[in-house]
Amino acid sequence: MSKTEEFLSKEEEQEIVNAIVIAEKNTSGEIRVHIEENNTKPPFERAQEVFHLLKMDETELKNGVLFYICMQSKSFAIIGDKGINDLVEPNFWNSTKDLVIEKFKEGQYKNGLIKGIIEAGEQLKKYFPYNHDDINELSNEISRN
């Protein structure tokens, strides 16, 4: 079993996926979580690479959001796509990031991610409200590397 699989139990992982489903009921935005065991790049830079690798930059409204975690360096980043960044203030993700980091410092990884995901959905609905004909363009499953 890899360290990324030990980071969250299967039950905790499912709770996070459920939080993504709930958050996406508020917004047309697309939310993903990616967990890596190790990477030497700065977290924001690596998150941008992962964003592209997961094809998150291919959503119709350019409104994808990635929660990126690197376990070895204990680093975390949240990034949004161009459609979001063009509409929001530069520090838009800071409050969500602070929520997640606060829980991570307490060792509450699942709770941190769930709080952050729900908060992201709430914030995004102001700019990208849910449409009744909205299509889930990206998987809600946690990706790993």
Buried (B, 14 or more C-beta within 10 A) or exposed (E): EEEBEEBBEEEBBEBBBEBBBEBBEBBBBBBBBBBBBEBEEEBEEBBBEBBEEBEBBEBEBBBBBBBBBBBEBEBBBBBBBEBBBEBBEEEBBEEBBEBBEBBBEEEBBBBBBBBBBBBBBEBBBEBBEBEEEBEEBBEBEBBBB
